Amino acid sequence: MDGRIIHPAGIRFAAHYGAFYLAFGAFLPYLPVWLEGRGLSPELIGIALAGSMIGRTLLAPLGASWMDGASRRRDAIVGFAWAGLAGFLLMAPFRDAAILTILAALGGALFSGQIPLMDAFAAWSSRKEGFAFGPQRAVGSAMFIVGNLGAGASIGHFGGEAALVWMTGGAALTVAVVHFLPVGTRLKPPGGHEPLPWRLLLSRPFMLALGASALIQSSHAFYYAFSALSWKASGIPTHMVGALWATGVLVEIVFLAVSGRFVSRISPAQLMLIASGSALIRWTLTALSPPLFVLFGLQAMHALTFAAAYLAFLRFVGDHAPDRLQASTQAANSALSGGLALAVMSALSGVLYDRFEGLGFAFMALPAVLGGVCAFLLLRQRTP
């Protein structure tokens, strides 16, 4: 693996990640703005967003089963890309609150359900074709910023309806480029024998890896949900809050772009231990309301707390899961880390912020440490 992005297959994946996250950068922060403009109450907006998260948790494993069982891995991503675009288009003509709540949940679930499939396919192809996975994913993070800023500027100029236009345009671009991904032909093993996915996922090494990933990633819940409110309440100007968030994404991009040069020398369990220790430091110090320049330094740790754990699980799956189960194992991680665990910790974060305000960051050290325990046990475990 040479670590370069200048590789025919790598360029195709970079284009697909870029198109998807251009739309996702508008979808994630601005779908509520569009729904509010269509007259939905905060309660219904919350239901729509929760439905999207739950739907993604349910649909991703189905998509993974499709990908793992198909002779062409690309087909599942193509199907989800078209379905996501259709979901956004269906939302456009309606103004009835109940219908929009259902369609927003469905459209968001279909579009975001591509994420674990994209990661599994790109990581598999990077090993087969000899290019680094990190730089391709870094393109997605960069385009997320472009989508975030571009959609925000469009909404400021044209109003909330611009959010759906941006989301739909990005989804259409995703459909256009997804057909240029490698086909990803899958060959069945000799004799046709293939292991059962749940038997592998319930093995001790995979349970430890899933636990470490879910716990470390869910420790970001308070940051995702309440950092902006907490920092504004402590007197930090809104534009500096945006700069703090941008810093986290930028260091993530740099880390992913250069990760191919050194991450391969570190085991997945060691990467998760690094992520766990970094999260412990980050959330504990952030809870102390440090000076702004210290906060920027802590935000730079996002490369370790998020990106290192993210790459660690992908590496673990690549090293220990058969080709037949690459998508299924990644979908299980997405359902747990980005679905159930994050949802539970997000709900808890609301209670913590209500009672402790910014000190709630400190409680996120607990899942981070528990994730580190799982990583330590994984490090001592002999994997299959």
C-alpha positions in Angstrom: 0.0 0.0 0.0 1.7 3.2 -1.2 -0.5 5.7 0.7 -1.2 7.9 -2.3 -4.5 9.2 -3.4 -3.4 9.2 -7.1 -4.7 5.8 -7.9 -7.5 5.1 -10.4 -9.7 3.2 -7.9 -8.7 5.6 -5.1 -9.8 8.6 -7.2 -13.2 7.0 -7.8 -13.8 6.5 -4.1 -12.6 10.0 -3.3 -15.1 11.4 -5.8 -17.9 9.3 -4.3 -17.0 10.3 -0.7 -16.8 13.9 -1.8 -20.3 13.9 -3.5 -22.0 12.1 -0.6 -20.5 14.4 2.1 -21.3 17.5 0.1 -24.9 16.6 0.6 -24.5 15.2 4.1 -22.8 18.5 5.2 -26.1 20.2 4.4 -28.4 17.4 5.7 -27.0 17.0 9.1 -27.2 20.5 10.4 -29.9 22.0 8.2 -32.6 19.5 7.8 -34.2 20.8 11.0 -34.1 24.3 9.5 -36.0 23.2 6.4 -38.5 21.2 8.4 -39.1 24.3 10.7 -39.7 26.4 7.6 -42.3 23.9 6.4 -44.2 24.4 9.7 -43.1 21.4 11.8 -43.0 21.8 15.6 -39.8 21.1 17.5 -41.4 17.9 18.8 -42.1 16.6 15.3 -38.6 17.7 14.1 -37.2 15.6 17.0 -39.3 12.7 16.0 -38.1 13.0 12.3 -34.5 13.1 13.3 -34.9 10.2 15.8 -36.7 8.2 13.1 -33.9 8.9 10.7 -31.3 7.6 13.2 -33.4 4.5 14.0 -34.1 3.8 10.4 -30.4 4.0 9.5 -29.7 1.5 12.3 -32.3 -0.9 10.8 -31.5 -0.4 7.2 -27.7 -0.5 7.3 -27.6 -4.2 8.3 -30.0 -5.0 5.5 -27.8 -3.1 3.0 -24.8 -4.9 4.4 -26.4 -8.3 3.9 -27.2 -7.3 0.4 -23.6 -6.2 -0.2 -22.1 -9.3 1.4 -24.3 -11.7 -0.5 -24.1 -10.0 -3.9 -21.7 -10.9 -6.7 -21.0 -7.2 -7.2 -20.4 -5.1 -4.0 -21.2 -1.8 -5.7 -24.8 -2.7 -6.3 -25.9 -2.2 -2.7 -24.4 1.3 -2.6 -26.0 2.2 -6.0 -29.4 1.1 -4.7 -29.1 3.2 -1.5 -27.9 6.2 -3.4 -30.9 6.1 -5.7 -33.2 5.5 -2.8 -31.8 8.4 -0.9 -32.2 10.8 -3.8 -35.8 9.6 -4.2 -36.5 10.2 -0.5 -35.3 13.8 -0.8 -37.3 14.4 -4.0 -40.5 13.0 -2.4 -40.2 15.5 0.5 -40.3 18.5 -1.8 -44.1 18.8 -2.7 -45.5 18.1 0.7 -46.4 20.5 3.5 -48.5 18.3 5.7 -46.6 17.9 9.0 -47.3 14.2 9.6 -46.4 13.2 6.0 -43.2 15.3 6.2 -42.2 13.8 9.5 -42.4 10.3 8.0 -40.7 11.2 4.7 -37.9 13.1 6.4 -37.2 10.1 8.6 -37.3 7.7 5.7 -35.2 9.9 3.4 -32.6 10.5 6.0 -32.4 6.8 6.8 -32.0 5.8 3.2 -29.4 8.4 2.4 -27.3 8.0 5.5 -27.6 4.2 5.3 -24.9 4.3 2.7 -22.2 5.2 5.2 -21.2 1.8 6.6 -21.5 0.3 3.1 -19.2 3.0 1.6 -16.6 2.5 4.4 -16.6 -1.3 4.1 -16.3 -1.3 0.3 -13.6 1.4 0.2 -11.6 -0.3 2.9 -11.9 -3.7 1.2 -10.9 -2.1 -2.2 -7.9 -0.3 -0.6 -6.4 -3.6 0.5 -7.1 -5.3 -2.9 -6.0 -2.4 -5.1 -3.1 -1.1 -3.0 -4.2 2.5 -2.1 -4.6 4.1 1.3 -8.1 4.4 2.6 -7.5 7.5 4.8 -7.0 10.1 2.0 -10.2 9.0 0.3 -12.2 9.5 3.4 -10.4 12.8 4.1 -11.9 14.1 0.9 -15.4 13.3 2.3 -14.6 15.3 5.5 -13.3 18.3 3.4 -16.5 18.3 1.3 -18.6 18.1 4.5 -17.2 21.5 5.4 -17.9 22.8 1.9 -21.5 21.5 2.2 -21.9 23.0 5.7 -20.6 26.4 4.7 -22.2 26.5 1.3 -25.6 25.4 2.4 -25.5 27.8 5.4 -24.7 30.7 3.0 -27.4 29.6 0.7 -30.0 29.5 3.5 -28.9 32.9 4.7 -29.4 34.4 1.2 -32.4 32.4 -0.1 -34.1 31.1 3.0 -34.7 27.6 4.5 -35.9 26.0 1.2 -32.3 26.2 0.0 -31.4 23.4 2.4 -33.4 20.9 0.5 -32.1 22.1 -2.9 -28.5 21.6 -1.6 -29.3 18.2 -0.2 -31.1 17.0 -3.3 -28.3 18.4 -5.6 -25.7 16.6 -3.6 -27.7 13.4 -3.6 -28.1 13.6 -7.4 -24.3 14.1 -7.7 -23.8 11.1 -5.5 -26.0 9.0 -7.8 -24.0 10.3 -10.8 -20.6 9.3 -9.4 -21.6 6.0 -7.7 -21.8 4.3 -11.0 -18.1 5.0 -11.6 -17.1 3.0 -8.4 -15.3 -0.3 -9.1 -17.7 -3.2 -9.5 -16.2 -5.1 -6.6 -16.7 -8.6 -7.9 -16.9 -11.1 -5.0 -15.7 -14.7 -5.4 -17.2 -17.4 -3.1 -14.7 -19.5 -1.2 -13.9 -23.0 -2.4 -16.7 -25.4 -1.7 -19.1 -22.5 -1.2 -18.7 -22.6 2.6 -19.1 -19.2 4.2 -19.2 -18.4 8.0 -22.4 -17.1 9.6 -22.2 -13.4 10.3 -23.7 -13.5 13.8 -21.3 -16.3 14.9 -18.4 -14.1 14.0 -19.8 -11.0 15.5 -20.6 -12.8 18.8 -17.0 -14.0 19.1 -15.0 -12.5 22.0 -12.5 -10.5 19.9 -15.3 -8.9 17.8 -17.4 -8.2 20.9 -14.4 -6.4 22.5 -13.7 -4.5 19.3 -17.4 -3.4 18.9 -17.5 -2.5 22.6 -14.4 -0.4 22.4 -15.5 1.4 19.2 -19.1 2.1 20.5 -18.0 3.3 23.9 -15.3 5.6 22.6 -17.4 7.1 19.8 -20.4 7.5 22.1 -18.2 9.6 24.5 -18.6 12.4 21.8 -22.3 12.7 22.5 -22.1 15.6 24.8 -19.8 17.4 22.4 -22.1 16.9 19.5 -25.2 17.9 21.3 -24.2 20.6 23.7 -20.8 22.0 23.1 -22.1 25.0 21.1 -24.6 25.8 23.8 -22.1 25.3 26.6 -19.4 27.4 25.0 -21.8 30.2 24.1 -23.1 30.2 27.7 -19.5 30.6 28.9 -19.1 33.8 26.8 -17.4 32.4 23.7 -18.6 34.3 20.6 -20.7 32.3 18.1 -18.1 32.7 15.3 -15.4 31.3 17.6 -17.7 28.3 18.4 -17.8 27.7 14.7 -14.0 28.0 14.5 -13.6 25.4 17.3 -15.8 22.9 15.4 -14.0 23.6 12.2 -10.7 22.9 13.9 -11.9 19.5 15.0 -12.9 18.6 11.4 -9.7 20.0 9.9 -7.4 18.0 12.1 -9.5 15.0 11.3 -8.9 15.6 7.6 -5.1 15.9 8.1 -5.0 12.8 10.2 -6.9 10.7 7.6 -4.9 12.1 4.8 -1.5 11.1 6.3 -2.7 8.0 8.2 -1.6 5.6 5.6 2.0 6.4 6.4 2.0 5.3 10.0 -1.3 3.7 11.1 -0.4 0.4 9.6 2.4 0.1 12.1 0.0 0.2 15.0 -2.5 -2.5 15.9 -6.2 -1.7 16.0 -6.3 -2.4 19.7 -3.4 0.0 20.3 -5.1 2.7 18.2 -8.3 2.3 20.3 -6.2 2.6 23.5 -4.7 5.9 22.1 -8.3 7.1 21.3 -9.5 6.2 24.8 -6.7 7.9 26.6 -7.0 11.0 24.4 -10.8 11.2 25.0 -10.2 10.9 28.8 -7.9 13.9 28.6 -10.0 15.9 26.2 -13.3 15.6 28.0 -11.9 16.1 31.5 -10.0 19.3 30.5 -12.9 20.6 28.4 -15.2 20.3 31.4 -12.9 22.7 33.3 -13.8 25.6 31.0 -10.2 26.3 30.0 -9.1 29.5 28.1 -9.9 29.7 24.4 -6.4 28.8 23.2 -6.5 25.6 25.3 -9.9 24.7 23.8 -8.4 24.9 20.3 -5.7 22.5 21.4 -8.2 20.1 22.9 -10.2 20.3 19.7 -7.2 19.3 17.8 -7.4 16.0 19.7 -10.5 15.1 17.6 -8.0 13.4 15.3 -7.2 10.9 18.1 -10.6 10.6 19.9 -12.7 10.1 16.7 -10.5 9.4 13.7 -8.1 7.0 15.4 -11.0 4.9 16.8 -12.8 5.0 13.4 -9.8 3.7 11.5 -9.0 1.2 14.3 -12.3 -0.7 13.8 -12.0 -0.6 10.0 -8.5 -2.1 10.4 -9.7 -4.7 12.7 -12.5 -5.8 10.3 -10.0 -5.8 7.4 -7.6 -8.0 9.4 -10.0 -10.5 10.9 -13.3 -10.6 9.0 -13.6 -12.7 5.8 -14.4 -10.8 2.6 -18.0 -12.3 2.8 -18.6 -10.4 6.1 -16.8 -7.1 5.6 -20.0 -5.0 5.2 -22.0 -6.9 7.8 -19.4 -6.3 10.5 -19.0 -2.6 9.6 -22.8 -2.2 9.6 -23.0 -3.7 13.1 -20.4 -1.2 14.3 -22.4 1.6 12.6 -25.6 0.5 14.2 -24.0 0.3 17.6 -21.6 3.2 17.6 -23.5 5.7 15.5 -27.0 4.4 16.5 -27.8 2.8 19.8 -24.8 3.8 21.9 -24.8 7.4 20.6 -28.5 7.7 21.0 -28.4 6.6 24.7 -25.5 8.9 25.5 -27.2 11.8 23.7 -30.3 11.3 25.8 -28.1 11.2 28.9 -26.3 14.3 27.8 -29.5 16.3 27.9 -29.9 15.4 31.6 -26.3 16.1 32.3 -26.4 19.5 30.6 -29.6 20.5 32.4 -28.0 19.7 35.8 -24.3 20.4 35.4 -24.0 22.6 32.2 -20.4 22.5 30.9 -19.3 20.1 33.6 -21.2 17.5 31.8 -18.2 17.0 29.5 -16.4 15.3 32.4 -19.0 12.4 32.5 -18.0 11.5 28.9 -14.7 10.3 30.3 -16.5 7.2 31.7 -17.5 5.6 28.4 -14.1 6.6 27.0 -12.3 4.7 29.8 -14.6 1.7 29.5 -13.8 1.6 25.8 -10.2 1.6 26.8 -10.7 -1.4 29.0 -12.3 -3.2 26.0 -9.3 -2.2 23.9 -6.9 -3.5 26.5 -8.6 -6.8 26.7 -8.6 -7.0 22.9 -4.9 -6.3 22.9 -4.4 -9.3 25.1 -6.8 -11.5 23.1 -5.6 -13.8 20.4 -7.8 -13.0 17.4 -8.8 -15.6 14.9 
